[in-house]
Amino acid sequence: KHQMELTGEYDEFPISLAKKILNTAIFYALDSNSAITTKSNVVRCIGNMLNYICADQLSPDDYSDLMERGTRALISNITTGKSMKVRWNACYAASNLLKKKDVTEESGKWIQDLVTSLSSLVQNFQNFKVRINAAVALGAVWGRPAVNSLLFDILESLVVGLESSQNLEVFGEYQHQSNLVQQLCLTMSHMITFINNEQEFSRLTHILHGNWDIVETSLTSCVRNIPPMKFTPILNAHNHISSFSPRNEEENNLQMLYQSCVENTH
C-alpha cells in the first residue's frame, strides 16, 4: 500500500512467490483429501498464476514444467470428481490460461488435451453451469494458434451442444438452459473469426448446416436476449465472414443469418 501511495504502482509480483503459490495450488488441486471449497479456490488460483507467469522470468524448463503441471491439474478437475462446483471453477480457470497469447498448440500436448476436455463438456454434460463455463473458456481463446488443428472439432462440439441443449429435462433449469445457448452461440461466433480462407469457410458452413435449423434458431434467440455489451463476438463474426464471397446457398445462408443478427440488434 505504501509503495502504491509513493509511486502510483506496486512493485512487480516476485516470480519466486508466484512459483511457490502455483506449486502449492497444484498440490491441493490434485489432493483427493482437499475440501470442495479449497479445490474450488486453488483451481482459480492456478488459472491466475498460469496467466501471470512469463517465459522470460524463468528458465525454459521451469516455465514449460509449470505450464504443463498447472494445466494438467486443471484438466484433472475439469474431467473428474463428483463436485460440480470444482468442475465449473476449473473450467473458469481455464479461460484465464487460454487468454494468454504465448499459449499455442506448439506449447505442448497439454493445450490440446485441455481444449479437447472442454469441447467434450460442452456437448452434453448434465450440469448446465459446468457446460456454460466450459463454453466460456473456449470463448476466451486468444487466437487461432492456440487451437489450430482443433478448430473444426470445437465447432462441431458447439453445434452438438446446441442440439443437446434443446432437450430440457431438468425442471427449474430454464434460465441456465437459456444462458447455455447464449454462451454456445457467442463462443461459436468467436471461433468463426479464426477461419482463414475460402476453403475453411466452406468447411465451416458444411458443419453448421448439418444442424442448420438449430443453429439459426439458437443464434436468433441469442441476439434477441443478450445485453449489448456481449454482442461483440457476433459483430466480429459478421464482419469476418462478410469478407468471403459466397459460392453456394449454404455460405450465403450463413452470411445472411449474421447480417440479420447485426441489423436486428437493439
Order of alpha helices (4+ residues) and beta strands (2+ residues): alpha-alpha-alpha-alpha-alpha-alpha-alpha-alpha-alpha-alpha-alpha-alpha-alpha
